[in-house]
């Protein structure tokens, strides 16, 4: 059996990167800066905010409170007062009820009745 000599040269990634950085290739045209607050036309149109569903609430005697919320099809998670879920911030929790604030203003949610 004959031994195969090791290959000399650069890894393929280096060769490709070097080809992309060809010093004879003309520089790309400068792009004009977009005005502040402008949205590039190439961005996809965003879907409306996903609905928030209240799964449950926890109110403790010492005043701490949290809600279990679900944003769209994401798994439900615990949210404490002042924390965000999507575009909403949990503002207040009462037994069976939560108040969130967000882009559309105040959102009052109630825990659904069993079987509803």
VMD Tcl script that draws the C-alpha trace (Angstrom):
set ca {
  {0.00 0.00 0.00}
  {1.31 3.42 -0.86}
  {0.98 6.32 1.54}
  {-0.99 9.32 0.33}
  {0.92 12.55 0.96}
  {-0.94 15.17 3.00}
  {-2.71 17.85 0.97}
  {-1.22 21.28 1.10}
  {-3.20 24.45 0.81}
  {-5.91 26.31 2.55}
  {-9.27 25.07 3.85}
  {-12.16 25.66 1.44}
  {-13.61 28.39 3.71}
  {-10.44 30.46 3.39}
  {-10.37 30.08 -0.40}
  {-14.01 31.14 -0.71}
  {-13.52 34.12 1.61}
  {-10.43 35.20 -0.34}
  {-12.38 35.01 -3.61}
  {-15.11 37.21 -2.15}
  {-12.54 39.81 -1.11}
  {-11.09 40.22 -4.61}
  {-9.13 43.50 -4.65}
  {-10.03 44.01 -8.33}
  {-13.75 43.76 -7.75}
  {-15.42 47.21 -7.72}
  {-16.59 48.41 -4.33}
  {-20.34 48.22 -3.69}
  {-22.29 51.44 -4.15}
  {-22.80 53.35 -0.88}
  {-26.29 53.13 0.54}
  {-28.11 56.28 1.54}
  {-29.06 56.46 5.20}
  {-32.78 56.13 5.85}
  {-34.47 58.97 7.73}
  {-34.99 58.35 11.44}
  {-38.09 56.26 12.10}
  {-38.38 55.08 8.49}
  {-39.15 51.41 7.90}
  {-37.30 49.80 4.97}
  {-39.64 48.55 2.24}
  {-37.85 45.19 2.23}
  {-39.08 44.26 5.73}
  {-42.08 41.92 5.89}
  {-45.34 43.30 7.18}
  {-45.74 42.35 10.84}
  {-48.74 40.38 11.98}
  {-50.91 41.96 14.69}
  {-49.90 41.26 18.28}
  {-50.82 37.77 19.47}
  {-53.72 37.60 21.92}
  {-52.92 37.13 25.60}
  {-54.97 34.58 27.55}
  {-55.15 34.45 31.33}
  {-54.78 30.87 32.60}
  {-54.65 31.56 36.34}
  {-53.70 34.00 39.09}
  {-51.76 33.79 42.36}
  {-52.28 36.38 45.10}
  {-50.37 35.87 48.35}
  {-51.20 37.36 51.80}
  {-47.94 39.36 51.80}
  {-49.10 41.30 48.70}
  {-47.06 39.47 46.09}
  {-49.01 38.50 42.99}
  {-48.46 36.81 39.64}
  {-50.49 35.57 36.71}
  {-50.11 32.58 34.45}
  {-50.55 33.90 30.92}
  {-50.34 32.45 27.44}
  {-49.29 34.56 24.43}
  {-50.76 33.17 21.22}
  {-49.70 29.55 20.76}
  {-46.67 29.81 23.08}
  {-46.63 27.76 26.29}
  {-48.24 29.44 29.31}
  {-45.79 31.07 31.72}
  {-45.80 32.89 35.05}
  {-45.65 36.69 34.82}
  {-45.08 38.91 37.86}
  {-46.46 42.43 38.23}
  {-44.25 44.76 36.18}
  {-43.01 42.03 33.82}
  {-43.80 41.90 30.11}
  {-45.49 39.27 28.01}
  {-45.28 40.18 24.35}
  {-46.17 43.85 23.94}
  {-48.04 43.92 27.26}
  {-46.96 44.66 30.84}
  {-48.74 43.05 33.79}
  {-50.02 45.98 35.87}
  {-52.26 44.37 38.51}
  {-53.43 40.95 39.67}
  {-56.55 40.10 41.65}
  {-57.99 36.66 42.35}
  {-59.18 35.38 38.95}
  {-58.42 38.67 37.18}
  {-55.41 40.49 35.67}
  {-54.91 43.93 34.16}
  {-52.26 44.48 31.50}
  {-51.20 47.63 29.70}
  {-49.98 47.68 26.13}
  {-50.14 49.31 22.72}
  {-53.94 49.26 22.68}
  {-54.26 50.64 26.21}
  {-55.64 48.72 29.18}
  {-56.45 45.03 28.80}
  {-58.58 43.36 31.51}
  {-58.56 39.57 31.51}
  {-60.46 37.03 33.61}
  {-59.75 33.37 34.21}
  {-62.23 31.39 32.11}
  {-64.86 29.44 34.00}
  {-64.27 25.67 34.06}
  {-65.84 24.04 31.01}
  {-66.09 27.35 29.12}
}
mol new
graphics top color blue
foreach p $ca { graphics top sphere $p radius 0.5 }
foreach p [lrange $ca 0 end-1] q [lrange $ca 1 end] { graphics top cylinder $p $q radius 0.2 }
display resetview
